[in-house]
Amino acid sequence: MDKVYKKDPMDRNIVTIFKGDDIDEFKEGVSDMIKYYKKLLIKKDDKYYLRKGTLLYHGTTNYPFIGGSQSTGNRAAMTFFGLDMEIAVWYIYEMIMNQKHYTARIIKSKITGEKLLERNGYLYVFKLKEDIPTEIIEKIYQNPKGTKVCKNKRLTCIHPQVSYRGDSFNEEVGTKIHTEVTLFMETYKDSLELIRSYLIDGEKLHKNHKDIEYDVRDSIIREYNEPVKRDDKVNYEEFNRIFSDNFVCEYCDFRGSFDIVLEHEKTCSFRRKGSSKKNNKRSKRNNIMNFLDFLKDKKKKKKKNTKRKKRKNTMRNKTRRNKRKNTKRKNTKKR
């Protein structure tokens, strides 16, 4: 789909939530995509099937391919694929940028300098060896994880989807409508043939994530078929250097390096109001910012308490010296 949308499809109001509708901006595009699916799929006995020979793309930072949930590592969970390469590759970038919220990992890397953060990803290309039953999900806001029919391990689901181009929806750049396919690998592992694996350059994605027409094929470093994953992780400092401009204030749209955004948050006017446009869209807090802020405040308090204690001891010693002097004077007068 060529049209670019600048709104997050999940940003629905009370009326659309009550009706179970997509927001108006997406209705026509989603309707056109559903019509396309019905031409693309095979229909047998009133049931749709994703046809043999279809290519499915899976993007991740994991190697080798494990399937299932990328966040929890549960191989038995639902696996997400793109019917086009673009959404799968931008999902790799989303996973890379989500590392900004890995508090413990960033703190540890800052202290030890260890390489704990991914800078690249992997794109897997699968080919269907047979027709498989598929359910069409007709709303773009619906998440297959929360859709009853998609939880059926014997079925696959196909539905319209958008790419975020970061750890949250990028309204500045917008998105086109893509297609996502979900299935359970434990059910369909024999129906899928892995035909290609590619190493994807996260830095190239970062440099071009604001270009809606960027060809994700240009982010491919090379075909990758080695038995083990290469050591291409980076420490916090290197990660910050590569992806620094994408740190965003939790309360507004101020952007900059990690340390600059951290300082900005302390005086951000939206912080005092307790809410903002961004907070309404994304409820989760930036744990890294909070934790480091807490550590800095704690350090300041400790330093302040140390100074206070030192001042108190100085005053106490001064009082004792004055007391001794006064006592000495009295004794001298008596003599």
C-alpha positions in Angstrom: 0.0 0.0 0.0 1.4 3.4 -1.0 -0.5 5.7 1.2 1.3 7.1 4.3 -0.6 7.4 7.6 0.6 9.8 10.3 -1.7 8.4 13.1 -1.2 5.5 15.4 -4.1 3.0 14.6 -4.1 2.1 18.3 -5.0 5.8 19.3 -8.7 5.1 19.3 -11.4 7.2 21.1 -14.3 6.0 23.2 -16.7 5.8 20.2 -14.4 3.6 18.1 -13.6 1.4 21.1 -17.3 1.0 21.9 -18.1 0.2 18.2 -15.1 -2.0 17.8 -14.0 0.0 14.8 -10.7 1.2 13.4 -10.1 5.0 13.4 -11.5 6.7 10.3 -8.1 7.4 8.7 -7.4 3.6 8.3 -10.9 2.3 7.3 -10.5 2.6 3.5 -7.0 1.3 3.4 -7.8 -1.7 5.6 -10.9 -2.5 3.5 -8.8 -2.5 0.4 -6.2 -4.7 2.0 -8.9 -7.2 3.1 -10.2 -7.4 -0.5 -6.6 -8.1 -1.6 -6.3 -11.0 0.9 -9.4 -12.6 -0.5 -7.8 -12.6 -4.0 -4.4 -13.7 -2.7 -5.7 -16.7 -0.6 -7.1 -20.0 -1.8 -10.7 -20.7 -0.9 -11.7 -24.3 -0.2 -15.1 -25.2 1.3 -15.7 -21.7 2.5 -12.2 -21.7 4.2 -9.2 -19.6 3.3 -5.7 -21.0 2.9 -2.3 -19.4 2.6 -1.0 -21.0 -0.6 2.0 -23.2 -1.1 5.1 -21.3 -2.2 4.2 -18.1 -0.2 7.3 -16.4 1.3 7.1 -15.4 5.0 9.7 -13.0 6.6 10.7 -13.1 10.2 12.8 -10.3 11.8 14.6 -10.6 15.1 17.9 -10.0 17.0 18.2 -13.7 17.8 20.3 -16.2 15.9 19.8 -19.0 15.1 16.0 -18.9 14.5 14.0 -20.0 17.6 10.5 -18.9 16.8 7.9 -18.0 19.5 8.1 -14.9 21.6 11.2 -12.7 21.1 10.8 -10.9 24.5 10.3 -14.0 26.7 12.1 -16.6 24.6 9.1 -18.9 24.8 9.4 -21.1 21.7 5.8 -22.4 22.1 4.3 -19.0 21.8 2.9 -17.3 18.7 5.4 -16.4 16.0 5.1 -13.2 13.9 5.9 -13.0 10.2 5.7 -10.3 7.6 4.1 -11.1 4.3 6.5 -8.5 3.0 10.1 -8.0 3.9 9.7 -4.4 5.0 7.6 -4.9 8.1 9.9 -7.7 9.3 13.1 -5.6 8.9 11.5 -2.6 10.7 10.5 -4.9 13.5 14.3 -5.6 13.9 14.9 -1.9 14.4 12.0 -1.7 16.9 13.6 -4.5 18.9 17.0 -2.8 18.8 15.5 0.5 20.0 13.5 -1.2 22.8 16.8 -1.9 24.5 16.7 1.7 25.7 14.3 0.4 28.4 16.6 -2.5 29.6 17.5 -0.8 32.8 19.7 -3.4 34.4 21.6 -4.2 31.2 22.4 -0.5 30.5 23.5 0.1 34.1 25.7 -3.0 34.1 27.2 -2.0 30.8 27.9 1.6 32.0 29.7 0.2 35.0 31.6 -2.7 33.5 31.9 -1.7 29.8 30.5 -5.1 28.8 29.0 -5.6 25.4 25.4 -6.4 26.3 23.4 -4.5 23.7 22.5 -5.7 20.1 23.3 -3.5 17.2 22.3 -5.7 14.3 19.5 -8.2 13.6 18.6 -11.2 11.4 16.0 -11.7 8.7 14.8 -15.2 8.0 12.9 -16.1 4.8 10.6 -19.1 4.9 8.7 -20.7 2.1 5.4 -22.6 2.6 5.7 -26.2 1.5 1.9 -26.7 1.5 -1.4 -24.8 1.8 -2.3 -23.9 5.4 -5.6 -22.8 6.9 -5.8 -19.0 7.5 -8.2 -16.7 9.3 -8.5 -13.1 8.1 -8.5 -10.4 10.9 -10.3 -7.4 9.5 -9.3 -4.7 12.0 -5.8 -3.2 12.1 -6.0 -2.4 15.8 -6.6 -6.1 16.8 -3.6 -7.9 18.2 -3.5 -11.6 17.3 -2.3 -12.3 20.9 -5.7 -11.1 22.2 -7.8 -12.6 19.4 -9.5 -15.9 20.2 -9.3 -17.4 16.8 -5.6 -16.6 16.5 -4.9 -18.4 19.7 -6.0 -21.7 18.0 -2.7 -23.5 17.4 -4.1 -25.2 14.4 -4.8 -21.9 12.5 -2.8 -19.1 11.2 -4.0 -15.5 11.0 -3.4 -12.8 8.4 -4.2 -9.1 9.1 -3.2 -5.5 8.2 -0.4 -4.0 10.4 1.8 -0.9 10.6 5.5 -0.6 11.3 6.6 1.6 14.2 10.2 2.5 13.0 11.3 2.8 16.6 10.2 1.8 20.1 6.9 3.8 19.7 4.8 4.8 16.7 6.6 7.5 14.7 4.1 10.1 13.7 6.7 12.3 12.2 7.5 9.7 9.5 4.2 7.8 9.4 3.7 4.3 8.1 2.2 2.4 5.2 -0.1 -0.5 5.7 1.7 -3.9 5.7 0.6 -7.5 6.3 1.4 -9.7 9.3 1.0 -13.4 9.5 0.9 -15.3 12.9 1.2 -19.0 13.5 2.6 -21.5 16.0 5.9 -23.0 14.9 5.3 -26.2 16.9 2.3 -26.9 14.7 3.7 -25.7 11.3 7.4 -26.4 11.6 7.1 -29.1 8.9 5.1 -26.8 6.6 7.8 -24.2 6.5 11.2 -24.3 4.8 13.9 -21.9 5.8 15.5 -20.8 2.5 17.6 -17.7 3.5 19.0 -15.9 6.5 20.4 -12.4 6.3 22.4 -10.2 8.7 20.8 -6.8 9.0 22.7 -3.6 9.8 20.9 -1.8 12.7 22.9 1.4 12.1 21.7 1.7 8.5 18.1 1.3 9.7 18.7 4.0 12.3 20.2 6.5 9.7 17.2 5.9 7.3 14.3 5.3 9.7 12.9 8.8 8.8 12.8 8.0 5.1 9.5 6.4 4.3 10.7 5.3 0.9 13.9 3.7 2.2 14.5 0.3 0.6 15.2 -2.1 3.5 17.2 -4.4 1.1 20.0 -1.8 1.4 20.3 -2.7 5.1 21.3 -6.3 4.3 25.0 -6.8 5.2 25.2 -10.3 3.7 23.6 -13.7 3.7 24.2 -15.4 7.0 24.3 -19.2 7.4 27.0 -19.7 10.0 26.3 -22.3 12.8 26.6 -19.7 15.6 25.9 -16.0 16.0 28.7 -13.6 15.5 29.7 -11.4 18.4 28.3 -8.1 17.2 27.0 -6.7 20.5 28.1 -3.3 21.8 28.5 -1.7 25.2 26.3 1.2 26.3 28.7 3.9 25.1 28.9 2.5 21.6 25.1 1.9 21.5 24.5 5.5 22.7 26.9 6.8 19.9 25.1 4.8 17.2 21.5 5.4 18.3 21.8 8.5 20.4 19.4 10.9 18.6 16.5 8.6 19.2 16.2 9.0 23.0 13.0 10.9 23.7 11.7 12.7 26.8 9.1 10.7 28.6 6.9 13.8 29.1 7.2 15.5 25.7 8.8 15.1 22.2 12.2 16.5 23.1 15.0 14.4 21.6 18.7 14.1 22.0 21.5 11.9 23.6 20.7 9.9 26.7 22.4 12.3 29.1 20.9 15.4 27.5 17.3 13.9 27.6 18.0 12.8 31.2 18.8 16.4 32.2 15.9 17.8 30.2 13.4 15.6 32.0 14.2 17.2 35.3 12.9 20.6 34.2 10.4 19.5 31.6 7.2 21.6 31.9 5.0 18.7 31.1 6.4 16.8 34.1 4.8 19.2 36.5 1.4 18.8 34.8 1.6 15.0 35.3 0.4 14.2 31.8 1.1 14.9 28.1 0.1 13.9 24.6 2.9 11.4 24.7 1.9 9.9 28.1 -1.6 9.4 26.9 -0.3 7.3 24.0 2.3 5.3 25.9 1.7 4.6 29.5 4.9 2.8 30.4 7.6 4.9 32.0 11.2 5.0 30.9 12.8 2.9 33.7 16.3 3.8 32.7 15.7 7.5 33.2 13.9 7.0 36.5 16.5 4.7 37.9 19.5 6.8 37.0 17.6 9.9 38.2 17.1 8.1 41.5 20.8 7.1 41.7 21.8 10.7 41.0 19.4 12.1 43.6 20.6 9.5 46.1 24.2 10.5 45.5 23.4 14.2 45.9 21.5 13.5 49.2 24.4 11.4 50.4 26.8 14.2 49.5 24.6 16.8 51.1 24.2 14.7 54.3 28.0 14.2 54.4 28.5 18.0 54.2 25.8 18.6 56.8 27.4 16.0 59.1 30.9 17.5 58.5 29.5 21.0 59.3 27.8 19.7 62.4 31.0 18.0 63.6 32.9 21.3 62.9 30.4 23.3 64.9 30.5 20.7 67.7 34.3 20.8 67.8 34.2 24.6 67.8 31.8 24.7 70.7 34.0 22.3 72.6 37.1 24.5 72.0 35.2 27.6 73.1 34.0 25.8 76.2 37.6 24.8 77.0 38.8 28.3 76.5 36.1 29.8 78.7 36.9 27.3 81.4 40.6 28.1 81.2 39.9 31.9 81.5 37.8 31.3 84.6 40.5 29.3 86.2 43.1 32.0 85.4 40.9 34.7 87.0 40.5 32.7 90.2 44.3 32.5 90.5 
